[in-house]
Every structure is written in C-alpha cells, then in structure tokens.
Amino acid sequence: MKRVTYLILLVFCMAPGLTAQIAQPVEDPQYEHRMKALTQQLRCLVCQNETLAESQADLAQDLRREIRDQMKAGKNDQEILAFLTQRYGDFVLYNPPIKATTYLLWFGPFVLLLAGTAVLYRYVKRRRDLINEKPLTAEEHRRAEKLLEG
C-alpha cells in the first residue's frame, strides 16, 4: 500500500515536468523587440481574445516560430503580415483594416446601439402615451385629504 502511495505521489510530482514547454533561446535583442511588436498586432487564432504575444496555445507558439523563421530569412514586417493575412485572413490581425468585408465588424456595434436606442425610445414614448392622467375633481381631492389626515 505504501509503495502504491509513493508511486502515485511520484507521478503527480513529475506530471508538470512532462507538459512543460521548451524555452526559446534569447536571440538578438533587436529581433526580440521586433518580434514582440509584431506579435502584439496579431490575434491568437485559438484564444481569439489574446494577442499572439500573450497566448500560450500550441498554434500561437507555431506562429511565433514561423514569424521568427521569416525574420531570419530577411523578410520585413509588412511581408510577414501579408503572408499571415493571406494564409489566415484579416481575422489574424488584432486591428483589421477598414474595408468592404470588415464594415460589419467595425460599424456593426454602433448600428446595433443606434437601433436599440431607437426601439427603446419608441417603447417608452408608447408607454407614456398609454398613461391617461386626469386632474382630481374637488370631491376626489377632499377624499384624498381626509385619508391623509385620518
């Protein structure tokens, strides 16, 4: 029984080491600065709400490796961005360009906000029109004062 417990404990202690990622060697600081600036502009295709620089997904690591390889091959930032957008579409860019295919992405929230405001305004106006307020008659006014006094 004791041996089984030690074996289980040993497996749990070694499990994090089995899944640990191999660290990338630090390269030229200029490459690293350029790499960081470039990956801040790109979206992780798995996480979708993180930049490529922040993501720890396997695909993000592969894309960072691909970007490094292209930098070493002498490509500039625009060529790398063009390669990635050709391969993955404008979605890979964290701030996609404004063009016909991305109008809904850029202006859709504002259109929905305006439409929602118009619907709310019409609803409130309609409800206000349903309320019929009539001034109290003299008799109703006397009864109300009696109720408040007593």
NORZIVEN-V792818 format. One line per field, one symbol per residue. ss: DSSP state (H for helix, E for strand, L for the rest). burial: 1 if it has 9 or more other ideal C-beta (glycine too) atoms within 8 Angstrom, else 0. Layout:
ss = ???
burial = ???
This chain:
ss = LHHHHHHHHHHHHHHHHHHLLLLLLLLLHHHHHHHHHHHHLEELLLLLLLELLLLLLHHHHHHHHHHHHHHHLLLLHHHHHHHHHHHHLHHHELLLLLLHHHHHHHHHHHHHHHHHHHHHHHHHHHHHHHLLLLLLLHHHHHHHHHHHHL
burial = 000000000000000000000000000000110111111111111100011100101011101100110110000000111011100001011001000001100001000000000000000000000000000000001001000000
